[in-house]
Amino acid sequence: MNNINTYIRPINSADIKKLIPLVRSYIVDFYQCPNPSDEELFNHINSLIKEPTLGKQFVIEKENEFVGFATLYFTFSTTKVKKISILNDLFIREDYRGKGLGEKLFEFALAYSQNNDYAVMNWKTASDNKTAQSLYNKKGGVNTNNIWINYEIKL
């Protein structure tokens, strides 16, 4: 793993405008989804700051520049009778990939979940994202697709 001097921390309201381009790159460039407006992104990011029970967002920065982010959303599990965290996003800028930063960010989100008494941390990744799958397998993640089928209805 390359030794890059980085710092991981939760976001605050002063970070929102600086985080918007990175989140947009994740949405539009990486996942090729429609481009949200700045206002939509601002409101979405701000919702986690204003309502911390909904989730937590973390940034990884190098020399005061955001190079990645992770988003945890929080919910509950009736079968576990505890709260759970969902790692919804884990993104490293393309020019910083392959340097171990995704692993650091994953470990930070996992530690946050462990330290705050969540029963499990869940996440999904695309079936063709072999790089992410390699990281998740390395960290002890278990593919539960043989247990549950994911559904979605577009509204």
Disulfide bonds with the S-S distance in Angstrom:
none
